[in-house]
Amino acid sequence: NVSDVLQAKTQLLQYEIDLVEQKQQVIASMAELLSDMGLPASLTIPLEEMPDITPQEEDLPSLEELISVAMQS
């Protein structure tokens, strides 16, 4: 359907606009931070990337263990 295609393209363009706005906000926030620190706003500070660590499942007790603890309490 032509209208679905046009609607999907419009939504894609809106997402791209949102991404650009978010990148602009990051740059503005960095400039404001540098300015608040008394540094020139045009200074670039190398930032470390967030580590790509996947959370590990915690060792949760089994349902039977939880029920026995609850019964004892």
Predicted model as a PDB file, atoms N, CA, C, CB and O in Angstrom, pLDDT in the B-factor column:
MODEL        1                                                                  
ATOM      1  N   ASN A   1       0.839  -1.166   0.000  1.00 87.00           N  
ATOM      2  CA  ASN A   1       0.000   0.000   0.000  1.00 87.00           C  
ATOM      3  C   ASN A   1       0.891   1.238   0.000  1.00 87.00           C  
ATOM      4  CB  ASN A   1      -0.958  -0.007   1.210  1.00 87.00           C  
ATOM      5  O   ASN A   1       1.845   1.327   0.773  1.00 87.00           O  
ATOM      6  N   VAL A   2       0.577   2.175  -0.856  1.00 90.00           N  
ATOM      7  CA  VAL A   2       1.382   3.384  -1.026  1.00 90.00           C  
ATOM      8  C   VAL A   2       1.361   4.241   0.237  1.00 90.00           C  
ATOM      9  CB  VAL A   2       0.876   4.198  -2.223  1.00 90.00           C  
ATOM     10  O   VAL A   2       2.384   4.803   0.626  1.00 90.00           O  
ATOM     11  N   SER A   3       0.218   4.338   0.865  1.00 91.00           N  
ATOM     12  CA  SER A   3       0.138   5.180   2.066  1.00 91.00           C  
ATOM     13  C   SER A   3       0.971   4.589   3.206  1.00 91.00           C  
ATOM     14  CB  SER A   3      -1.330   5.341   2.513  1.00 91.00           C  
ATOM     15  O   SER A   3       1.542   5.342   3.995  1.00 91.00           O  
ATOM     16  N   ASP A   4       1.053   3.264   3.310  1.00 92.00           N  
ATOM     17  CA  ASP A   4       1.881   2.633   4.337  1.00 92.00           C  
ATOM     18  C   ASP A   4       3.358   2.918   4.093  1.00 92.00           C  
ATOM     19  CB  ASP A   4       1.634   1.119   4.372  1.00 92.00           C  
ATOM     20  O   ASP A   4       4.112   3.174   5.032  1.00 92.00           O  
ATOM     21  N   VAL A   5       3.765   2.871   2.835  1.00 93.00           N  
ATOM     22  CA  VAL A   5       5.161   3.153   2.488  1.00 93.00           C  
ATOM     23  C   VAL A   5       5.496   4.598   2.823  1.00 93.00           C  
ATOM     24  CB  VAL A   5       5.425   2.873   0.990  1.00 93.00           C  
ATOM     25  O   VAL A   5       6.541   4.874   3.413  1.00 93.00           O  
ATOM     26  N   LEU A   6       4.631   5.508   2.456  1.00 95.00           N  
ATOM     27  CA  LEU A   6       4.864   6.920   2.747  1.00 95.00           C  
ATOM     28  C   LEU A   6       4.887   7.186   4.251  1.00 95.00           C  
ATOM     29  CB  LEU A   6       3.790   7.778   2.083  1.00 95.00           C  
ATOM     30  O   LEU A   6       5.693   7.980   4.737  1.00 95.00           O  
ATOM     31  N   GLN A   7       4.010   6.526   4.971  1.00 95.00           N  
ATOM     32  CA  GLN A   7       3.974   6.681   6.422  1.00 95.00           C  
ATOM     33  C   GLN A   7       5.251   6.127   7.060  1.00 95.00           C  
ATOM     34  CB  GLN A   7       2.736   5.976   7.005  1.00 95.00           C  
ATOM     35  O   GLN A   7       5.778   6.715   8.004  1.00 95.00           O  
ATOM     36  N   ALA A   8       5.748   5.001   6.550  1.00 95.00           N  
ATOM     37  CA  ALA A   8       6.987   4.422   7.071  1.00 95.00           C  
ATOM     38  C   ALA A   8       8.173   5.324   6.770  1.00 95.00           C  
ATOM     39  CB  ALA A   8       7.222   3.027   6.477  1.00 95.00           C  
ATOM     40  O   ALA A   8       9.048   5.495   7.618  1.00 95.00           O  
ATOM     41  N   LYS A   9       8.216   5.909   5.564  1.00 95.00           N  
ATOM     42  CA  LYS A   9       9.298   6.837   5.215  1.00 95.00           C  
ATOM     43  C   LYS A   9       9.248   8.080   6.095  1.00 95.00           C  
ATOM     44  CB  LYS A   9       9.212   7.236   3.730  1.00 95.00           C  
ATOM     45  O   LYS A   9      10.286   8.580   6.529  1.00 95.00           O  
ATOM     46  N   THR A  10       8.058   8.572   6.355  1.00 96.00           N  
ATOM     47  CA  THR A  10       7.905   9.735   7.225  1.00 96.00           C  
ATOM     48  C   THR A  10       8.390   9.423   8.631  1.00 96.00           C  
ATOM     49  CB  THR A  10       6.446  10.193   7.260  1.00 96.00           C  
ATOM     50  O   THR A  10       9.066  10.243   9.252  1.00 96.00           O  
ATOM     51  N   GLN A  11       8.053   8.257   9.129  1.00 95.00           N  
ATOM     52  CA  GLN A  11       8.481   7.855  10.465  1.00 95.00           C  
ATOM     53  C   GLN A  11      10.001   7.692  10.509  1.00 95.00           C  
ATOM     54  CB  GLN A  11       7.785   6.542  10.883  1.00 95.00           C  
ATOM     55  O   GLN A  11      10.633   8.081  11.492  1.00 95.00           O  
ATOM     56  N   LEU A  12      10.589   7.127   9.467  1.00 96.00           N  
ATOM     57  CA  LEU A  12      12.041   6.983   9.400  1.00 96.00           C  
ATOM     58  C   LEU A  12      12.714   8.352   9.420  1.00 96.00           C  
ATOM     59  CB  LEU A  12      12.449   6.206   8.136  1.00 96.00           C  
ATOM     60  O   LEU A  12      13.686   8.558  10.146  1.00 96.00           O  
ATOM     61  N   LEU A  13      12.204   9.272   8.636  1.00 96.00           N  
ATOM     62  CA  LEU A  13      12.770  10.623   8.625  1.00 96.00           C  
ATOM     63  C   LEU A  13      12.640  11.291   9.985  1.00 96.00           C  
ATOM     64  CB  LEU A  13      12.089  11.476   7.561  1.00 96.00           C  
ATOM     65  O   LEU A  13      13.545  12.009  10.410  1.00 96.00           O  
ATOM     66  N   GLN A  14      11.531  11.066  10.668  1.00 97.00           N  
ATOM     67  CA  GLN A  14      11.351  11.643  11.993  1.00 97.00           C  
ATOM     68  C   GLN A  14      12.367  11.062  12.969  1.00 97.00           C  
ATOM     69  CB  GLN A  14       9.922  11.397  12.500  1.00 97.00           C  
ATOM     70  O   GLN A  14      12.915  11.790  13.797  1.00 97.00           O  
ATOM     71  N   TYR A  15      12.624   9.753  12.878  1.00 96.00           N  
ATOM     72  CA  TYR A  15      13.632   9.126  13.740  1.00 96.00           C  
ATOM     73  C   TYR A  15      15.025   9.687  13.454  1.00 96.00           C  
ATOM     74  CB  TYR A  15      13.630   7.599  13.546  1.00 96.00           C  
ATOM     75  O   TYR A  15      15.819   9.894  14.371  1.00 96.00           O  
ATOM     76  N   GLU A  16      15.311   9.930  12.176  1.00 97.00           N  
ATOM     77  CA  GLU A  16      16.610  10.499  11.819  1.00 97.00           C  
ATOM     78  C   GLU A  16      16.735  11.923  12.352  1.00 97.00           C  
ATOM     79  CB  GLU A  16      16.807  10.482  10.293  1.00 97.00           C  
ATOM     80  O   GLU A  16      17.804  12.311  12.823  1.00 97.00           O  
ATOM     81  N   ILE A  17      15.667  12.701  12.286  1.00 97.00           N  
ATOM     82  CA  ILE A  17      15.671  14.055  12.839  1.00 97.00           C  
ATOM     83  C   ILE A  17      15.876  14.001  14.346  1.00 97.00           C  
ATOM     84  CB  ILE A  17      14.356  14.790  12.499  1.00 97.00           C  
ATOM     85  O   ILE A  17      16.643  14.790  14.897  1.00 97.00           O  
ATOM     86  N   ASP A  18      15.198  13.078  15.012  1.00 97.00           N  
ATOM     87  CA  ASP A  18      15.361  12.928  16.463  1.00 97.00           C  
ATOM     88  C   ASP A  18      16.799  12.576  16.822  1.00 97.00           C  
ATOM     89  CB  ASP A  18      14.410  11.852  17.000  1.00 97.00           C  
ATOM     90  O   ASP A  18      17.331  13.083  17.809  1.00 97.00           O  
ATOM     91  N   LEU A  19      17.434  11.711  16.029  1.00 96.00           N  
ATOM     92  CA  LEU A  19      18.818  11.330  16.277  1.00 96.00           C  
ATOM     93  C   LEU A  19      19.742  12.540  16.146  1.00 96.00           C  
ATOM     94  CB  LEU A  19      19.250  10.219  15.308  1.00 96.00           C  
ATOM     95  O   LEU A  19      20.623  12.740  16.983  1.00 96.00           O  
ATOM     96  N   VAL A  20      19.551  13.335  15.118  1.00 97.00           N  
ATOM     97  CA  VAL A  20      20.373  14.530  14.928  1.00 97.00           C  
ATOM     98  C   VAL A  20      20.171  15.498  16.092  1.00 97.00           C  
ATOM     99  CB  VAL A  20      20.030  15.221  13.586  1.00 97.00           C  
ATOM    100  O   VAL A  20      21.136  16.085  16.580  1.00 97.00           O  
ATOM    101  N   GLU A  21      18.934  15.669  16.538  1.00 97.00           N  
ATOM    102  CA  GLU A  21      18.655  16.556  17.668  1.00 97.00           C  
ATOM    103  C   GLU A  21      19.320  16.053  18.940  1.00 97.00           C  
ATOM    104  CB  GLU A  21      17.149  16.687  17.884  1.00 97.00           C  
ATOM    105  O   GLU A  21      19.826  16.850  19.730  1.00 97.00           O  
ATOM    106  N   GLN A  22      19.325  14.737  19.147  1.00 96.00           N  
ATOM    107  CA  GLN A  22      19.972  14.171  20.326  1.00 96.00           C  
ATOM    108  C   GLN A  22      21.480  14.367  20.266  1.00 96.00           C  
ATOM    109  CB  GLN A  22      19.639  12.684  20.456  1.00 96.00           C  
ATOM    110  O   GLN A  22      22.109  14.654  21.284  1.00 96.00           O  
ATOM    111  N   LYS A  23      22.065  14.214  19.082  1.00 96.00           N  
ATOM    112  CA  LYS A  23      23.499  14.447  18.935  1.00 96.00           C  
ATOM    113  C   LYS A  23      23.829  15.913  19.206  1.00 96.00           C  
ATOM    114  CB  LYS A  23      23.974  14.042  17.524  1.00 96.00           C  
ATOM    115  O   LYS A  23      24.841  16.216  19.837  1.00 96.00           O  
ATOM    116  N   GLN A  24      22.980  16.820  18.732  1.00 96.00           N  
ATOM    117  CA  GLN A  24      23.182  18.243  18.999  1.00 96.00           C  
ATOM    118  C   GLN A  24      23.101  18.523  20.495  1.00 96.00           C  
ATOM    119  CB  GLN A  24      22.143  19.088  18.242  1.00 96.00           C  
ATOM    120  O   GLN A  24      23.872  19.327  21.018  1.00 96.00           O  
ATOM    121  N   GLN A  25      22.183  17.874  21.178  1.00 96.00           N  
ATOM    122  CA  GLN A  25      22.033  18.074  22.621  1.00 96.00           C  
ATOM    123  C   GLN A  25      23.267  17.578  23.367  1.00 96.00           C  
ATOM    124  CB  GLN A  25      20.777  17.353  23.138  1.00 96.00           C  
ATOM    125  O   GLN A  25      23.695  18.198  24.340  1.00 96.00           O  
ATOM    126  N   VAL A  26      23.841  16.461  22.916  1.00 92.00           N  
ATOM    127  CA  VAL A  26      25.059  15.941  23.539  1.00 92.00           C  
ATOM    128  C   VAL A  26      26.194  16.946  23.377  1.00 92.00           C  
ATOM    129  CB  VAL A  26      25.453  14.576  22.923  1.00 92.00           C  
ATOM    130  O   VAL A  26      26.932  17.210  24.326  1.00 92.00           O  
ATOM    131  N   ILE A  27      26.335  17.506  22.182  1.00 92.00           N  
ATOM    132  CA  ILE A  27      27.394  18.481  21.929  1.00 92.00           C  
ATOM    133  C   ILE A  27      27.173  19.740  22.765  1.00 92.00           C  
ATOM    134  CB  ILE A  27      27.455  18.838  20.432  1.00 92.00           C  
ATOM    135  O   ILE A  27      28.123  20.284  23.328  1.00 92.00           O  
ATOM    136  N   ALA A  28      25.935  20.202  22.848  1.00 93.00           N  
ATOM    137  CA  ALA A  28      25.636  21.390  23.643  1.00 93.00           C  
ATOM    138  C   ALA A  28      25.893  21.132  25.125  1.00 93.00           C  
ATOM    139  CB  ALA A  28      24.182  21.827  23.426  1.00 93.00           C  
ATOM    140  O   ALA A  28      26.404  22.003  25.829  1.00 93.00           O  
ATOM    141  N   SER A  29      25.542  19.951  25.595  1.00 93.00           N  
ATOM    142  CA  SER A  29      25.771  19.617  27.001  1.00 93.00           C  
ATOM    143  C   SER A  29      27.256  19.535  27.308  1.00 93.00           C  
ATOM    144  CB  SER A  29      25.090  18.295  27.357  1.00 93.00           C  
ATOM    145  O   SER A  29      27.696  19.975  28.370  1.00 93.00           O  
ATOM    146  N   MET A  30      28.031  18.977  26.389  1.00 91.00           N  
ATOM    147  CA  MET A  30      29.480  18.898  26.578  1.00 91.00           C  
ATOM    148  C   MET A  30      30.081  20.295  26.613  1.00 91.00           C  
ATOM    149  CB  MET A  30      30.134  18.061  25.460  1.00 91.00           C  
ATOM    150  O   MET A  30      30.942  20.576  27.446  1.00 91.00           O  
ATOM    151  N   ALA A  31      29.638  21.173  25.719  1.00 92.00           N  
ATOM    152  CA  ALA A  31      30.140  22.551  25.709  1.00 92.00           C  
ATOM    153  C   ALA A  31      29.781  23.258  26.999  1.00 92.00           C  
ATOM    154  CB  ALA A  31      29.579  23.327  24.511  1.00 92.00           C  
ATOM    155  O   ALA A  31      30.596  24.006  27.540  1.00 92.00           O  
ATOM    156  N   GLU A  32      28.573  23.035  27.503  1.00 93.00           N  
ATOM    157  CA  GLU A  32      28.153  23.656  28.757  1.00 93.00           C  
ATOM    158  C   GLU A  32      28.975  23.125  29.935  1.00 93.00           C  
ATOM    159  CB  GLU A  32      26.655  23.405  28.999  1.00 93.00           C  
ATOM    160  O   GLU A  32      29.363  23.887  30.821  1.00 93.00           O  
ATOM    161  N   LEU A  33      29.237  21.828  29.941  1.00 92.00           N  
ATOM    162  CA  LEU A  33      30.054  21.235  30.991  1.00 92.00           C  
ATOM    163  C   LEU A  33      31.459  21.823  30.988  1.00 92.00           C  
ATOM    164  CB  LEU A  33      30.117  19.718  30.823  1.00 92.00           C  
ATOM    165  O   LEU A  33      31.989  22.193  32.036  1.00 92.00           O  
ATOM    166  N   LEU A  34      32.060  21.906  29.800  1.00 93.00           N  
ATOM    167  CA  LEU A  34      33.397  22.474  29.695  1.00 93.00           C  
ATOM    168  C   LEU A  34      33.411  23.932  30.140  1.00 93.00           C  
ATOM    169  CB  LEU A  34      33.912  22.357  28.263  1.00 93.00           C  
ATOM    170  O   LEU A  34      34.333  24.373  30.826  1.00 93.00           O  
ATOM    171  N   SER A  35      32.394  24.664  29.749  1.00 93.00           N  
ATOM    172  CA  SER A  35      32.297  26.069  30.145  1.00 93.00           C  
ATOM    173  C   SER A  35      32.161  26.207  31.660  1.00 93.00           C  
ATOM    174  CB  SER A  35      31.109  26.738  29.448  1.00 93.00           C  
ATOM    175  O   SER A  35      32.781  27.080  32.267  1.00 93.00           O  
ATOM    176  N   ASP A  36      31.354  25.348  32.261  1.00 94.00           N  
ATOM    177  CA  ASP A  36      31.182  25.376  33.721  1.00 94.00           C  
ATOM    178  C   ASP A  36      32.478  25.018  34.437  1.00 94.00           C  
ATOM    179  CB  ASP A  36      30.067  24.410  34.149  1.00 94.00           C  
ATOM    180  O   ASP A  36      32.707  25.461  35.563  1.00 94.00           O  
ATOM    181  N   MET A  37      33.328  24.222  33.796  1.00 92.00           N  
ATOM    182  CA  MET A  37      34.602  23.838  34.387  1.00 92.00           C  
ATOM    183  C   MET A  37      35.666  24.907  34.163  1.00 92.00           C  
ATOM    184  CB  MET A  37      35.069  22.509  33.811  1.00 92.00           C  
ATOM    185  O   MET A  37      36.788  24.778  34.652  1.00 92.00           O  
ATOM    186  N   GLY A  38      35.317  25.969  33.423  1.00 93.00           N  
ATOM    187  CA  GLY A  38      36.263  27.022  33.147  1.00 93.00           C  
ATOM    188  C   GLY A  38      37.173  26.734  31.971  1.00 93.00           C  
ATOM    189  O   GLY A  38      38.205  27.384  31.804  1.00 93.00           O  
ATOM    190  N   LEU A  39      36.798  25.768  31.162  1.00 92.00           N  
ATOM    191  CA  LEU A  39      37.586  25.389  29.993  1.00 92.00           C  
ATOM    192  C   LEU A  39      36.903  25.919  28.742  1.00 92.00           C  
ATOM    193  CB  LEU A  39      37.764  23.847  29.913  1.00 92.00           C  
ATOM    194  O   LEU A  39      35.700  26.181  28.749  1.00 92.00           O  
ATOM    195  N   PRO A  40      37.678  26.079  27.657  1.00 92.00           N  
ATOM    196  CA  PRO A  40      37.038  26.532  26.416  1.00 92.00           C  
ATOM    197  C   PRO A  40      36.023  25.511  25.919  1.00 92.00           C  
ATOM    198  CB  PRO A  40      38.093  26.792  25.332  1.00 92.00           C  
ATOM    199  O   PRO A  40      36.273  24.306  25.961  1.00 92.00           O  
ATOM    200  N   ALA A  41      34.898  25.989  25.458  1.00 87.00           N  
ATOM    201  CA  ALA A  41      33.817  25.100  25.017  1.00 87.00           C  
ATOM    202  C   ALA A  41      34.203  24.316  23.770  1.00 87.00           C  
ATOM    203  CB  ALA A  41      32.550  25.905  24.747  1.00 87.00           C  
ATOM    204  O   ALA A  41      33.580  23.299  23.465  1.00 87.00           O  
ATOM    205  N   SER A  42      35.219  24.771  23.046  1.00 87.00           N  
ATOM    206  CA  SER A  42      35.625  24.071  21.831  1.00 87.00           C  
ATOM    207  C   SER A  42      36.613  22.943  22.118  1.00 87.00           C  
ATOM    208  CB  SER A  42      36.237  25.050  20.850  1.00 87.00           C  
ATOM    209  O   SER A  42      37.003  22.213  21.206  1.00 87.00           O  
ATOM    210  N   LEU A  43      37.018  22.797  23.376  1.00 88.00           N  
ATOM    211  CA  LEU A  43      37.970  21.752  23.749  1.00 88.00           C  
ATOM    212  C   LEU A  43      37.308  20.383  23.609  1.00 88.00           C  
ATOM    213  CB  LEU A  43      38.486  21.965  25.199  1.00 88.00           C  
ATOM    214  O   LEU A  43      36.142  20.207  23.961  1.00 88.00           O  
ATOM    215  N   THR A  44      38.054  19.436  23.100  1.00 86.00           N  
ATOM    216  CA  THR A  44      37.528  18.073  23.013  1.00 86.00           C  
ATOM    217  C   THR A  44      38.215  17.220  24.059  1.00 86.00           C  
ATOM    218  CB  THR A  44      37.732  17.474  21.590  1.00 86.00           C  
ATOM    219  O   THR A  44      39.439  17.237  24.190  1.00 86.00           O  
ATOM    220  N   ILE A  45      37.425  16.486  24.789  1.00 84.00           N  
ATOM    221  CA  ILE A  45      37.943  15.606  25.824  1.00 84.00           C  
ATOM    222  C   ILE A  45      37.641  14.180  25.387  1.00 84.00           C  
ATOM    223  CB  ILE A  45      37.316  15.928  27.233  1.00 84.00           C  
ATOM    224  O   ILE A  45      36.483  13.839  25.142  1.00 84.00           O  
ATOM    225  N   PRO A  46      38.673  13.342  25.287  1.00 85.00           N  
ATOM    226  CA  PRO A  46      38.393  11.954  24.912  1.00 85.00           C  
ATOM    227  C   PRO A  46      37.682  11.237  26.055  1.00 85.00           C  
ATOM    228  CB  PRO A  46      39.699  11.212  24.540  1.00 85.00           C  
ATOM    229  O   PRO A  46      38.172  11.204  27.184  1.00 85.00           O  
ATOM    230  N   LEU A  47      36.554  10.681  25.756  1.00 81.00           N  
ATOM    231  CA  LEU A  47      35.769   9.962  26.750  1.00 81.00           C  
ATOM    232  C   LEU A  47      35.849   8.473  26.476  1.00 81.00           C  
ATOM    233  CB  LEU A  47      34.301  10.438  26.748  1.00 81.00           C  
ATOM    234  O   LEU A  47      35.888   8.037  25.325  1.00 81.00           O  
ATOM    235  N   GLU A  48      35.874   7.712  27.535  1.00 86.00           N  
ATOM    236  CA  GLU A  48      35.920   6.268  27.387  1.00 86.00           C  
ATOM    237  C   GLU A  48      34.524   5.749  27.073  1.00 86.00           C  
ATOM    238  CB  GLU A  48      36.480   5.599  28.662  1.00 86.00           C  
ATOM    239  O   GLU A  48      33.532   6.199  27.645  1.00 86.00           O  
ATOM    240  N   GLU A  49      34.469   4.801  26.159  1.00 85.00           N  
ATOM    241  CA  GLU A  49      33.190   4.206  25.791  1.00 85.00           C  
ATOM    242  C   GLU A  49      32.689   3.315  26.930  1.00 85.00           C  
ATOM    243  CB  GLU A  49      33.320   3.393  24.475  1.00 85.00           C  
ATOM    244  O   GLU A  49      33.469   2.791  27.725  1.00 85.00           O  
ATOM    245  N   MET A  50      31.393   3.166  26.980  1.00 80.00           N  
ATOM    246  CA  MET A  50      30.808   2.278  27.966  1.00 80.00           C  
ATOM    247  C   MET A  50      31.224   0.843  27.639  1.00 80.00           C  
ATOM    248  CB  MET A  50      29.256   2.421  27.999  1.00 80.00           C  
ATOM    249  O   MET A  50      31.209   0.447  26.474  1.00 80.00           O  
ATOM    250  N   PRO A  51      31.592   0.069  28.651  1.00 80.00           N  
ATOM    251  CA  PRO A  51      31.985  -1.317  28.361  1.00 80.00           C  
ATOM    252  C   PRO A  51      30.779  -2.126  27.893  1.00 80.00           C  
ATOM    253  CB  PRO A  51      32.618  -1.978  29.609  1.00 80.00           C  
ATOM    254  O   PRO A  51      29.652  -1.931  28.347  1.00 80.00           O  
ATOM    255  N   ASP A  52      31.055  -3.019  26.988  1.00 80.00           N  
ATOM    256  CA  ASP A  52      29.992  -3.859  26.452  1.00 80.00           C  
ATOM    257  C   ASP A  52      29.947  -5.151  27.263  1.00 80.00           C  
ATOM    258  CB  ASP A  52      30.213  -4.155  24.930  1.00 80.00           C  
ATOM    259  O   ASP A  52      30.453  -6.194  26.849  1.00 80.00           O  
ATOM    260  N   ILE A  53      29.328  -5.041  28.419  1.00 77.00           N  
ATOM    261  CA  ILE A  53      29.243  -6.187  29.322  1.00 77.00           C  
ATOM    262  C   ILE A  53      27.779  -6.609  29.394  1.00 77.00           C  
ATOM    263  CB  ILE A  53      29.812  -5.842  30.752  1.00 77.00           C  
ATOM    264  O   ILE A  53      26.897  -5.814  29.717  1.00 77.00           O  
ATOM    265  N   THR A  54      27.553  -7.846  29.093  1.00 71.00           N  
ATOM    266  CA  THR A  54      26.188  -8.348  29.207  1.00 71.00           C  
ATOM    267  C   THR A  54      25.961  -8.808  30.642  1.00 71.00           C  
ATOM    268  CB  THR A  54      25.925  -9.511  28.197  1.00 71.00           C  
ATOM    269  O   THR A  54      26.789  -9.520  31.209  1.00 71.00           O  
ATOM    270  N   PRO A  55      24.859  -8.408  31.215  1.00 63.00           N  
ATOM    271  CA  PRO A  55      24.602  -8.829  32.599  1.00 63.00           C  
ATOM    272  C   PRO A  55      24.444 -10.338  32.697  1.00 63.00           C  
ATOM    273  CB  PRO A  55      23.348  -8.138  33.146  1.00 63.00           C  
ATOM    274  O   PRO A  55      23.818 -10.976  31.851  1.00 63.00           O  
ATOM    275  N   GLN A  56      25.021 -10.880  33.740  1.00 69.00           N  
ATOM    276  CA  GLN A  56      24.908 -12.320  33.944  1.00 69.00           C  
ATOM    277  C   GLN A  56      23.709 -12.586  34.850  1.00 69.00           C  
ATOM    278  CB  GLN A  56      26.221 -12.911  34.558  1.00 69.00           C  
ATOM    279  O   GLN A  56      23.358 -11.782  35.714  1.00 69.00           O  
ATOM    280  N   GLU A  57      23.115 -13.714  34.622  1.00 66.00           N  
ATOM    281  CA  GLU A  57      21.970 -14.075  35.448  1.00 66.00           C  
ATOM    282  C   GLU A  57      22.438 -14.328  36.871  1.00 66.00           C  
ATOM    283  CB  GLU A  57      21.243 -15.317  34.881  1.00 66.00           C  
ATOM    284  O   GLU A  57      23.438 -15.006  37.109  1.00 66.00           O  
ATOM    285  N   GLU A  58      21.699 -13.773  37.794  1.00 69.00           N  
ATOM    286  CA  GLU A  58      22.025 -14.013  39.184  1.00 69.00           C  
ATOM    287  C   GLU A  58      21.569 -15.422  39.559  1.00 69.00           C  
ATOM    288  CB  GLU A  58      21.368 -12.946  40.103  1.00 69.00           C  
ATOM    289  O   GLU A  58      20.611 -15.957  39.002  1.00 69.00           O  
ATOM    290  N   ASP A  59      22.270 -15.991  40.499  1.00 73.00           N  
ATOM    291  CA  ASP A  59      21.877 -17.311  40.972  1.00 73.00           C  
ATOM    292  C   ASP A  59      20.698 -17.150  41.931  1.00 73.00           C  
ATOM    293  CB  ASP A  59      23.073 -18.042  41.665  1.00 73.00           C  
ATOM    294  O   ASP A  59      20.873 -16.924  43.129  1.00 73.00           O  
ATOM    295  N   LEU A  60      19.522 -17.270  41.383  1.00 74.00           N  
ATOM    296  CA  LEU A  60      18.322 -17.147  42.188  1.00 74.00           C  
ATOM    297  C   LEU A  60      17.971 -18.512  42.764  1.00 74.00           C  
ATOM    298  CB  LEU A  60      17.147 -16.577  41.354  1.00 74.00           C  
ATOM    299  O   LEU A  60      18.103 -19.533  42.091  1.00 74.00           O  
ATOM    300  N   PRO A  61      17.531 -18.519  43.997  1.00 79.00           N  
ATOM    301  CA  PRO A  61      17.128 -19.804  44.570  1.00 79.00           C  
ATOM    302  C   PRO A  61      15.899 -20.343  43.837  1.00 79.00           C  
ATOM    303  CB  PRO A  61      16.834 -19.661  46.085  1.00 79.00           C  
ATOM    304  O   PRO A  61      15.124 -19.594  43.243  1.00 79.00           O  
ATOM    305  N   SER A  62      15.752 -21.643  43.899  1.00 84.00           N  
ATOM    306  CA  SER A  62      14.614 -22.262  43.224  1.00 84.00           C  
ATOM    307  C   SER A  62      13.325 -21.920  43.980  1.00 84.00           C  
ATOM    308  CB  SER A  62      14.803 -23.807  43.124  1.00 84.00           C  
ATOM    309  O   SER A  62      13.355 -21.447  45.116  1.00 84.00           O  
ATOM    310  N   LEU A  63      12.235 -22.166  43.337  1.00 88.00           N  
ATOM    311  CA  LEU A  63      10.940 -21.881  43.934  1.00 88.00           C  
ATOM    312  C   LEU A  63      10.737 -22.692  45.211  1.00 88.00           C  
ATOM    313  CB  LEU A  63       9.819 -22.174  42.937  1.00 88.00           C  
ATOM    314  O   LEU A  63      10.184 -22.193  46.191  1.00 88.00           O  
ATOM    315  N   GLU A  64      11.186 -23.936  45.191  1.00 91.00           N  
ATOM    316  CA  GLU A  64      11.027 -24.785  46.370  1.00 91.00           C  
ATOM    317  C   GLU A  64      11.811 -24.221  47.558  1.00 91.00           C  
ATOM    318  CB  GLU A  64      11.488 -26.222  46.061  1.00 91.00           C  
ATOM    319  O   GLU A  64      11.332 -24.236  48.692  1.00 91.00           O  
ATOM    320  N   GLU A  65      13.027 -23.720  47.284  1.00 90.00           N  
ATOM    321  CA  GLU A  65      13.830 -23.121  48.353  1.00 90.00           C  
ATOM    322  C   GLU A  65      13.154 -21.885  48.920  1.00 90.00           C  
ATOM    323  CB  GLU A  65      15.225 -22.763  47.840  1.00 90.00           C  
ATOM    324  O   GLU A  65      13.131 -21.683  50.134  1.00 90.00           O  
ATOM    325  N   LEU A  66      12.607 -21.065  48.047  1.00 90.00           N  
ATOM    326  CA  LEU A  66      11.924 -19.853  48.506  1.00 90.00           C  
ATOM    327  C   LEU A  66      10.701 -20.202  49.352  1.00 90.00           C  
ATOM    328  CB  LEU A  66      11.507 -18.984  47.307  1.00 90.00           C  
ATOM    329  O   LEU A  66      10.432 -19.552  50.362  1.00 90.00           O  
ATOM    330  N   ILE A  67       9.967 -21.226  48.934  1.00 93.00           N  
ATOM    331  CA  ILE A  67       8.777 -21.638  49.694  1.00 93.00           C  
ATOM    332  C   ILE A  67       9.185 -22.177  51.058  1.00 93.00           C  
ATOM    333  CB  ILE A  67       7.970 -22.706  48.917  1.00 93.00           C  
ATOM    334  O   ILE A  67       8.529 -21.878  52.055  1.00 93.00           O  
ATOM    335  N   SER A  68      10.258 -22.968  51.125  1.00 94.00           N  
ATOM    336  CA  SER A  68      10.682 -23.514  52.419  1.00 94.00           C  
ATOM    337  C   SER A  68      11.155 -22.405  53.356  1.00 94.00           C  
ATOM    338  CB  SER A  68      11.801 -24.550  52.223  1.00 94.00           C  
ATOM    339  O   SER A  68      10.896 -22.463  54.558  1.00 94.00           O  
ATOM    340  N   VAL A  69      11.846 -21.393  52.820  1.00 92.00           N  
ATOM    341  CA  VAL A  69      12.272 -20.250  53.652  1.00 92.00           C  
ATOM    342  C   VAL A  69      11.043 -19.495  54.147  1.00 92.00           C  
ATOM    343  CB  VAL A  69      13.215 -19.291  52.850  1.00 92.00           C  
ATOM    344  O   VAL A  69      10.979 -19.086  55.306  1.00 92.00           O  
ATOM    345  N   ALA A  70      10.067 -19.315  53.254  1.00 93.00           N  
ATOM    346  CA  ALA A  70       8.843 -18.619  53.655  1.00 93.00           C  
ATOM    347  C   ALA A  70       8.069 -19.389  54.725  1.00 93.00           C  
ATOM    348  CB  ALA A  70       7.953 -18.388  52.441  1.00 93.00           C  
ATOM    349  O   ALA A  70       7.520 -18.800  55.656  1.00 93.00           O  
ATOM    350  N   MET A  71       8.034 -20.698  54.579  1.00 93.00           N  
ATOM    351  CA  MET A  71       7.327 -21.511  55.576  1.00 93.00           C  
ATOM    352  C   MET A  71       8.037 -21.461  56.927  1.00 93.00           C  
ATOM    353  CB  MET A  71       7.209 -22.968  55.097  1.00 93.00           C  
ATOM    354  O   MET A  71       7.382 -21.478  57.969  1.00 93.00           O  
ATOM    355  N   GLN A  72       9.369 -21.401  56.920  1.00 93.00           N  
ATOM    356  CA  GLN A  72      10.121 -21.331  58.166  1.00 93.00           C  
ATOM    357  C   GLN A  72       9.960 -19.973  58.836  1.00 93.00           C  
ATOM    358  CB  GLN A  72      11.594 -21.615  57.910  1.00 93.00           C  
ATOM    359  O   GLN A  72      10.068 -19.856  60.057  1.00 93.00           O  
ATOM    360  N   SER A  73       9.703 -18.960  58.039  1.00 88.00           N  
ATOM    361  CA  SER A  73       9.546 -17.609  58.613  1.00 88.00           C  
ATOM    362  C   SER A  73       8.150 -17.443  59.129  1.00 88.00           C  
ATOM    363  CB  SER A  73       9.861 -16.513  57.577  1.00 88.00           C  
ATOM    364  O   SER A  73       7.807 -16.382  59.651  1.00 88.00           O  
TER     365      SER A  73                                                      
ENDMDL                                                                          
END                                                                             
